Amino acid sequence: MRCYHYASILLAAATLSAQTDARKQTPTVRVYLLAGQSNMEGQAVVDLDHEQHYNGGRGNLEEVLSRKAEGARFAHLRDKSGAWTTRDDVFVWYRKAGKRLKTGPLGIGYAVYEDPHHFGPELQFGHVVGEQSEAPVLLVKTCWGGKSLFRDFRPPSAGGDTGPYYTQMIDEYREALGDIESRFPKLKGHEPELCGFVWFQGWNDMCDAQGREEYAENLELLIRDVRKDLQAPALPVVVGETGNGDHEGFRAAQAAGTKHKDFRGNVTFVPTRSFLRAPKDSPNVSHGHHWFGNAESYLLVGDALARAALALQPRRR
């Protein structure tokens, strides 16, 4: 009897070891779902510098990188020839409004516009997580301008009609994962591993009394419903503050939506108010809702969101 048990133990151990080895041999791609409204779409100006329409280029990416400190900090955005860099280990999937799909290696241009003159938080976010990951990274952007949480992204458990953009966000995430091998040949055979949900939204709710009143509760329900629908009960969640909005009560509501005891250790709120730059030092002097198009602001937001996401990752053996 002892020999039988011993043999069973050996067989079980061998099976477990084989399964573990198989998992180790299957490469993974670390996936982050980036969601929100126009500021997640990307409004940072790269190189437009018309004196009347873009304030002579003040605060665009080229001007930011011309400064000594910022040029050194973000030097990875340009290669030795001065061209904008792309990464061969970080990829982006983004179906912009109007259904045009943008996919490829991380670089300039994954914004809502057709031109290569804008970017969003994904740029620096991707560089930060890419530097810290041995596995390749896929960023799935699901974002649309002018959308509220209380109506457009309304989570199913909030009652009433589920927001159409909540449904579209989940559908597009699933579409992106189904597209991996066809859109990204380098990722063929890689198993997707969802590592974070990043939420950067709030302007429309801030400007609406109902949106402000419901925001904390709706954000909590959004986190719970996304986790349920993506079958990831402990999914790390990062919420970026609407730091370009001058409404302390609303920003407090955003933070409150992340503080439930069930979220301890896997949900975090990222203050961004200090990243706002003056209109006179920015390309779009009248676009406060878009951080005045300031490239440094978007780089700092992406950086902060990425570092917060990495801090929530479980320790790996």
C-alpha positions in Angstrom: 0.0 0.0 0.0 2.8 2.4 0.8 4.5 1.6 -2.5 1.2 2.3 -4.3 0.8 5.7 -2.6 4.5 6.5 -3.3 4.0 5.6 -6.9 0.9 7.8 -7.1 2.8 10.6 -5.5 5.6 10.3 -8.0 3.1 10.2 -10.9 1.2 13.2 -9.6 4.5 15.1 -9.1 5.7 14.2 -12.6 2.3 15.3 -14.1 2.5 18.6 -12.2 6.1 19.1 -13.2 5.2 18.5 -16.8 2.3 21.0 -16.6 4.5 23.6 -15.0 7.2 23.1 -17.6 4.6 23.4 -20.4 3.4 26.7 -18.9 7.0 27.9 -18.6 7.6 27.0 -22.3 4.5 28.9 -23.5 5.5 32.5 -24.1 3.1 35.2 -22.8 2.2 38.7 -23.9 1.3 41.1 -21.1 -1.9 42.9 -22.0 -3.1 46.2 -20.6 -6.6 47.6 -21.3 -6.5 51.4 -21.6 -9.9 53.0 -21.5 -11.6 56.4 -21.2 -12.6 59.4 -23.3 -10.7 62.0 -25.4 -7.7 62.4 -23.2 -7.0 58.6 -23.4 -7.6 58.9 -27.2 -4.6 61.3 -27.3 -4.5 65.1 -27.7 -0.8 65.8 -27.1 0.8 67.7 -30.0 4.0 66.3 -31.5 5.3 69.0 -34.0 2.6 71.3 -35.1 3.8 74.9 -34.5 1.7 77.4 -36.3 1.9 80.6 -34.4 -1.8 81.3 -34.4 -3.2 77.8 -34.1 -0.5 76.0 -32.1 1.1 78.9 -30.1 4.3 78.7 -32.1 4.9 75.1 -31.0 5.2 75.9 -27.3 4.7 72.8 -25.3 4.7 70.4 -28.2 6.8 67.3 -28.1 9.7 68.8 -30.1 9.9 71.8 -27.9 9.7 69.7 -24.7 12.5 67.5 -25.9 14.6 70.5 -26.7 14.9 71.3 -23.0 17.9 69.8 -21.1 16.1 68.0 -18.3 13.1 66.8 -20.3 15.2 65.9 -23.3 17.3 63.6 -21.1 14.4 62.0 -19.3 12.5 61.2 -22.5 15.5 60.6 -24.8 14.1 57.1 -25.6 11.5 58.8 -27.9 14.1 59.6 -30.5 16.9 57.5 -32.1 20.4 58.8 -33.0 19.2 60.2 -36.3 16.5 62.2 -34.6 13.6 60.0 -35.9 10.8 59.0 -33.6 11.5 55.6 -32.2 9.3 52.5 -32.2 9.6 49.5 -29.9 9.8 45.9 -31.1 8.5 44.5 -27.8 5.4 46.7 -27.2 2.4 46.8 -29.5 -0.8 48.8 -29.7 -4.3 47.8 -30.9 -6.7 50.8 -31.2 -9.9 51.0 -33.1 -10.5 54.8 -33.3 -13.9 56.4 -33.7 -15.1 55.8 -37.2 -13.9 52.2 -37.1 -10.4 52.7 -38.5 -8.1 50.2 -36.9 -4.5 51.2 -35.9 -2.2 48.4 -34.9 1.6 48.0 -34.8 4.7 48.6 -32.7 4.5 51.4 -30.1 5.4 54.8 -31.4 4.0 58.2 -32.4 0.5 58.3 -33.9 -1.9 56.1 -31.9 -4.2 59.0 -31.4 -7.7 59.8 -32.6 -6.4 61.8 -35.6 -5.4 60.3 -38.9 -2.2 62.3 -38.9 1.1 61.4 -37.1 1.1 64.7 -35.1 -0.6 63.6 -31.9 -0.2 60.9 -29.2 -1.8 59.9 -25.9 -0.8 58.4 -22.5 -0.1 55.1 -24.2 3.3 56.4 -25.5 5.1 56.8 -22.3 3.0 54.1 -20.6 4.2 51.6 -23.1 7.9 52.6 -22.7 7.7 52.3 -18.9 6.0 48.9 -18.8 8.1 47.6 -21.7 11.3 48.4 -19.9 10.1 46.4 -16.9 8.8 43.4 -18.7 10.7 40.4 -20.0 7.6 39.4 -22.0 6.3 41.5 -24.9 3.4 43.9 -24.1 0.2 44.7 -25.9 -1.8 47.9 -25.2 -5.5 47.7 -26.1 -6.9 51.2 -26.4 -10.7 51.5 -26.1 -11.7 55.2 -25.8 -14.0 57.7 -27.4 -14.3 61.5 -26.9 -17.0 63.2 -25.0 -18.3 60.1 -23.1 -19.6 59.9 -19.6 -19.4 57.2 -17.0 -22.9 57.7 -15.7 -24.5 57.2 -19.2 -22.1 56.2 -22.0 -19.9 53.8 -20.0 -22.6 53.0 -17.5 -21.7 49.6 -15.9 -24.3 46.9 -16.0 -24.7 46.6 -12.2 -25.5 50.3 -11.9 -29.0 49.7 -13.1 -30.8 51.2 -16.0 -29.5 50.8 -19.5 -25.9 49.6 -19.7 -23.8 52.2 -21.5 -23.2 51.3 -25.1 -19.5 52.2 -24.7 -19.1 49.9 -21.8 -20.3 47.1 -24.0 -18.1 48.3 -26.9 -15.1 48.5 -24.6 -15.5 44.8 -23.6 -16.2 43.7 -27.2 -13.2 45.5 -28.5 -10.9 44.0 -25.9 -12.1 40.6 -26.9 -11.7 41.4 -30.6 -8.1 42.6 -29.9 -7.2 39.3 -28.2 -8.6 37.4 -31.1 -6.5 39.5 -33.5 -3.2 38.9 -31.8 -1.7 36.4 -34.2 -3.0 38.0 -37.4 -2.2 41.6 -36.5 1.1 41.0 -34.7 3.2 38.2 -36.3 5.9 38.5 -33.6 3.3 37.5 -31.0 2.2 34.3 -32.7 2.0 31.5 -30.2 2.0 33.9 -27.2 -0.6 33.4 -24.6 -2.3 36.7 -23.5 -2.0 37.6 -19.8 -4.2 40.5 -18.7 -2.2 42.6 -16.4 -4.1 45.7 -15.8 -7.1 48.0 -16.6 -6.3 51.7 -16.8 -9.1 54.2 -16.6 -8.5 57.8 -17.6 -11.9 59.6 -17.9 -14.0 62.1 -16.1 -14.6 65.4 -17.9 -18.1 64.8 -19.0 -19.2 63.6 -15.6 -17.5 66.5 -13.9 -19.6 68.9 -16.0 -22.9 67.2 -15.1 -24.6 67.3 -11.7 -25.8 63.7 -12.0 -22.5 62.5 -13.2 -20.7 64.2 -10.3 -23.2 62.8 -7.7 -23.0 59.2 -9.0 -19.3 59.1 -9.9 -17.8 57.3 -6.9 -20.4 54.6 -6.9 -20.4 54.2 -10.7 -16.6 53.9 -10.7 -16.7 51.2 -8.0 -19.3 49.3 -10.0 -17.3 49.8 -13.2 -14.2 48.1 -11.6 -16.3 45.2 -10.4 -18.1 44.7 -13.7 -15.0 44.8 -15.8 -13.4 42.2 -13.6 -16.5 40.0 -13.8 -16.8 40.3 -17.6 -13.1 39.7 -18.2 -13.0 36.9 -15.6 -10.3 38.5 -13.7 -11.5 39.0 -10.1 -8.3 40.5 -8.8 -7.4 42.5 -11.9 -5.1 45.4 -11.1 -6.9 48.7 -11.8 -5.4 52.1 -12.2 -7.6 55.2 -12.2 -6.1 58.5 -13.4 -7.3 61.7 -11.9 -9.0 64.4 -14.1 -6.2 66.7 -13.1 -7.0 69.2 -15.8 -10.4 69.9 -14.3 -10.7 72.6 -11.6 -13.3 70.8 -9.5 -11.9 69.5 -6.2 -15.1 67.8 -5.2 -15.2 65.7 -8.4 -11.6 64.7 -8.1 -12.3 63.6 -4.6 -15.2 61.5 -5.9 -12.8 59.8 -8.4 -10.5 58.9 -5.5 -13.3 57.7 -3.4 -14.4 55.2 -6.0 -11.1 53.4 -5.6 -11.1 53.1 -1.8 -13.5 50.2 -1.1 -11.9 47.6 1.3 -12.2 45.0 -1.4 -9.9 47.0 -3.6 -7.0 47.1 -1.2 -3.8 46.2 -2.9 -5.2 45.9 -6.4 -6.8 49.2 -7.2 -5.1 52.6 -7.1 -5.8 56.3 -7.8 -3.2 58.4 -9.5 -3.1 62.1 -8.9 -2.3 64.1 -12.0 -3.0 67.7 -11.1 0.7 68.6 -10.9 1.1 67.7 -14.6 -1.1 70.5 -15.8 0.9 73.2 -17.6 -0.1 76.8 -18.3 -1.9 77.7 -21.5 0.8 80.1 -22.5 3.3 77.3 -22.4 1.1 74.9 -24.4 0.1 74.4 -28.1 -3.7 74.7 -27.6 -4.2 77.7 -25.4 -8.0 77.3 -25.3 -8.2 73.5 -24.8 -8.2 73.1 -21.1 -10.3 70.0 -21.5 -7.4 68.5 -23.4 -4.6 69.5 -21.1 -3.9 72.3 -23.6 -2.4 69.7 -25.9 0.8 69.9 -23.8 3.1 67.0 -24.7 4.9 67.0 -21.3 1.5 66.7 -19.5 0.6 63.5 -21.5 4.1 62.0 -21.0 3.9 62.5 -17.3 0.4 61.1 -17.1 1.4 58.0 -19.0 4.5 57.6 -16.9 2.5 57.9 -13.6 -0.2 55.5 -14.8 2.4 52.9 -15.9 4.4 53.1 -12.6 1.2 52.7 -10.7 0.2 49.6 -12.8 3.6 48.0 -12.2 3.3 48.6 -8.5 0.1 46.6 -8.4 1.5 43.6 -10.2 1.8 40.4 -8.0 5.3 39.3 -7.3 6.5 36.7 -9.7 8.7 33.7 -8.7 
